[in-house]
Amino acid sequence: MAKTILVVDDSASLRQVVSIALKGAGYDVIEACDGKDALSKLNGAKIHLIISDVNMPNMDGITFVKEAKKLPNYKFTPIIMLTTESQEGKKAEGQAAGAKAWVVKPFQPAQMLAAVSKLIMP
């Protein structure tokens, strides 16, 4: 059975690039356009990994990570931040919220898939 990954980004084109890479590697993908939309999709279904942008309207990625980690079903779900932010302060904030990895845009799909495979147990 394929592992499911939730991709959260306000850029439809970026969601598409990430989804194509993930689907090509055999993952199932759920897409959300911001943190609020993503939280509405955390409905108890098994999600093996979350990839989230930081800067989004309605609810930013760091707030989303904090909210997701409060939900019992997603408390231990690994989260990768995929963002243009590269400052150490932002990374530390993301880590404190519960993010496990930080991938800076623009990214190579292979780089992202390597991070994904490290965090999703077969």
NORDA-V95793 format. One record per backbone hydrogen bond with DSSP energy under -0.5 kcal/mol. CO is the residue of the C=O (numbers start at 1). NH is the residue of the N-H. E is the energy in kcal/mol with one decimal. If there is no record, write none. Layout:
CO|NH|E, CO|NH|E
This chain:
3|28|-2.9, 4|48|-2.2, 4|49|-1.1, 5|7|-0.6, 5|30|-2.5, 6|8|-0.5, 6|51|-3.1, 7|9|-0.6, 7|32|-2.4, 8|53|-2.4, 10|12|-0.7, 11|15|-2.4, 12|16|-2.2, 13|17|-2.2, 14|18|-2.6, 15|19|-2.9, 16|20|-2.7, 17|21|-2.0, 18|22|-2.7, 19|23|-3.3, 20|24|-2.3, 21|25|-1.0, 22|27|-2.5, 23|26|-1.6, 28|5|-2.6, 30|7|-3.1, 32|9|-2.1, 34|38|-2.6, 35|39|-2.6, 36|40|-1.8, 37|41|-0.8, 38|41|-1.0, 38|42|-0.6, 39|42|-1.1, 41|43|-1.7, 48|78|-0.6, 49|6|-2.3, 50|52|-0.5, 50|80|-3.0, 51|8|-3.2, 52|82|-2.7, 54|56|-0.9, 54|61|-2.9, 57|59|-3.0, 59|35|-1.8, 60|64|-2.3, 61|65|-2.6, 62|66|-2.2, 63|67|-2.5, 64|68|-3.2, 65|69|-2.4, 66|70|-0.6, 67|70|-0.9, 67|71|-0.5, 68|71|-1.4, 71|74|-1.8, 71|75|-0.8, 72|75|-0.6, 74|77|-1.3, 78|50|-2.2, 79|100|-3.0, 79|101|-1.4, 80|52|-2.9, 80|82|-0.6, 81|83|-0.6, 81|103|-3.5, 83|105|-2.7, 87|91|-2.1, 88|92|-2.8, 89|93|-2.2, 90|94|-2.7, 91|95|-2.7, 92|96|-2.7, 93|97|-1.8, 94|98|-1.2, 94|99|-2.8, 101|81|-2.7, 103|83|-2.3, 108|111|-0.8, 108|112|-2.0, 109|113|-2.9, 110|114|-1.9, 111|115|-1.7, 112|116|-2.5, 113|117|-2.7, 114|118|-1.4, 115|119|-1.3, 116|120|-1.9, 119|121|-0.6
